Amino acid sequence: MKFIHTADWHLGNSMHDIDRIEEVRAFFKWLKGQIEAEKAEALIVSGDIFDTINPPLEVRHEYYKFLSTLLDSCCRNIIIVAGNHDSAPLIDAPKDLLEALNIHVVGRISDIPLEDCVFELKDAVGNAIAVCAAVPFVREADLRRFAEDGKDFVDNSFSGLYRQAYEAADSLRAGWNIPVIATGHLYAANLEGRLSEVSCREKTDDGTKTIDLVGNLGAVNVSVFPPEFDYVALGHIHYTTRVAKNDRIRYSGSPFILGFDEADIPRNILLVDIQCGNAPQVTPLEVPQVFDFIRVGGTVEEIKTAMVSLCLRSFEKNTYIEIAYKAEAGKNIHDALSECRIDPPLYIVSWKARFNERRYDSTLESFGVSNVTELSEEDVFKTLILNKTQLDPESDEAKKLIDEYLPLFKEIANEVE
């Protein structure tokens, strides 16, 4: 059978106050076209349907309208699970109505048996062609009922969850030679690509959000997924990647650019062709983008040169720019770009000050007000340490203090967020 794996739509996201409804409509139209062109029999959406727990009515309308357009298509099976950004009650609210249309939603598993999260996928004449264990984002409190003996709560609780999910799916399969699929919305360890060497507690830029852990739990090991699953469709990571180089366990990534650090990364959905017991055949389908996003970085002079060049180019669609400049005492990026004529469809929507990792002025006095407001919280914290201690930024003592206290500051900042 063929199905589409996608996730992390984040409908209602307005990165840097950009109106993105046009992107949403274009993506849904394109996605339906791909489903029909590839004759996909199922659509699996692995969480973070919406960007907030109370998304705008406009994007809710587009979401339900899209689902309704699939009723007369070859896609007769739709599985949707909630992510950490979603309101589980909002996802679950239309459950009874949607199930009558063969659209299965799972917002939470806190108060239902796992058997209620397992669904048969059927072909056009009603024959079972696969079974899906639809596991949504699971909070720490809900994980405790799956905890098994073991030192590591994360791995042994997720192992218990997915082992029980497989057993429920296998029971529903009832001996038929059809594949078993699972979903999940979590942060797995041993990713490929841009997060392969990033600490699981380190922020990435997706506008105003971060890549979150499962509560305060940490990354999940690939061993928690029973090898009997023919495919595990994951969400939460915003780019396309495998887990531990395993072809069966993948993130589709988000179809939308959610941060300027993602601007050069292709946005995909995954077309999965799967047979029971065989390695899945997975084809990334690149999502066309309605808008362009560009990060311009460097020194003030380098950015000025780059922006002059950009302003001379012709752009066919709205292009949003982030200025990521190296903060230099006595130089103001806004003054430097005042002579650049930046007209639509070019828009500067974000300004970020970058510092040399080994140099922090022990005072903020040398920077203008606009520069200070663009500092990251880490830059301000390091500057305050140096200002308080009056230490040389290059001294071993200063570096030791920053290394000691910065992780504590990050932990507190994450809890506040």
Disulfide bonds with the S-S distance in Angstrom:
none
